[in-house]
Amino acid sequence: MKLEKLRDQATTCIRLLVPQLEDASIMVDECLASAEKSFSSEFILSLSPQAWAKITIIYHKHFLDTGSDVPVGEMVAEVVRDSIEIKRIDFLTQSLAVKWQYQQERPECERAVLSLVKSKR
């Protein structure tokens, strides 16, 4: 997906979430411009249009509308700082390692079909 397509899809998502907004595309443009200062295009494109729609709404509601121009990168960093839990990181990275190994062994598959399931005891 290209940034332009992501922008269009995120704008559409915002229109569905908040139909009373007149021009959501300006909001998405500002949010993505801020994100591009901190993140590569590859990372930006790895998040769904729905996620960018919600990030855009939060970005405007909490920061731009209040006069505090906090970069999107700082928002994401704050979320990461708050959500880090060592056991969860261990589980997720193990799952990621299994997926990557599977993809290396079977490059013809676009997505790994293996995943670890955390047992509930």
Buried (B, 14 or more C-beta within 10 A) or exposed (E): EEEEEBBBBBBBBBBEBEEEBEEBBEBBBBBBEBBBEBBEEEEBBEBBBBEBBBBBBEBBEEBBEEEEEBBBBEBBEEEEEEEEEEEEEEEEEEBEEBBEEBBEEEEEEEEBEEEEEEEEE
